[in-house]
Amino acid sequence: MKKINFSFSVTRWIGVVIKEIHELRRDKVSISMVLLTPLFQLIILGYAINMDPHNLPTALLN
């Protein structure tokens, strides 16, 4: 049985990054999804999750 080697190779990782950059440069729809989707989510969720408390009931205990 052949042993699987899971070691990390920097040159292989750089090759994959360069390949993905080339693919994204060719496909304009994918690059717009990669850039605009996280930005859209950040804006929408930033307004949805508002940490400013308003109209909270308060009580005083003496």
C-alpha positions in Angstrom: 0.0 0.0 0.0 1.4 3.4 -1.0 1.8 5.9 1.8 0.1 9.3 1.1 2.4 12.3 1.8 0.5 15.3 3.1 3.6 17.6 3.4 3.3 21.3 2.5 5.1 22.5 -0.6 5.5 26.3 -1.0 6.2 26.0 -4.7 3.1 23.9 -5.3 1.0 26.4 -3.3 2.4 29.3 -5.4 1.6 27.4 -8.5 -2.0 26.9 -7.5 -2.3 30.6 -6.5 -1.0 31.6 -10.0 -3.3 29.2 -11.7 -6.3 30.6 -9.8 -5.3 34.2 -10.6 -5.1 33.3 -14.3 -8.6 31.7 -14.2 -10.1 34.7 -12.4 -8.6 37.1 -14.9 -10.3 35.2 -17.8 -13.7 35.0 -16.1 -15.1 38.4 -15.2 -18.3 37.0 -13.5 -16.2 35.0 -11.1 -13.9 37.9 -10.2 -17.0 40.1 -9.5 -18.5 37.4 -7.3 -15.2 37.0 -5.4 -14.9 40.7 -4.8 -18.5 41.9 -4.5 -20.2 39.1 -2.6 -18.1 39.5 0.7 -18.4 43.3 0.4 -22.2 43.0 0.0 -22.4 40.6 3.0 -20.3 42.9 5.1 -22.5 45.9 4.4 -25.8 44.0 4.9 -24.7 42.2 8.1 -23.1 45.3 9.4 -26.5 47.0 9.4 -28.4 44.0 10.5 -26.3 43.3 13.6 -26.4 46.7 15.3 -24.9 46.7 18.8 -26.5 50.0 19.9 -29.2 49.4 22.5 -32.4 51.4 22.1 -35.6 51.6 24.2 -34.4 49.2 26.9 -36.5 49.0 30.0 -34.6 50.2 33.1 -35.4 50.0 36.8 -33.8 51.6 39.9 -33.4 49.6 43.1 -32.7 51.6 46.3 
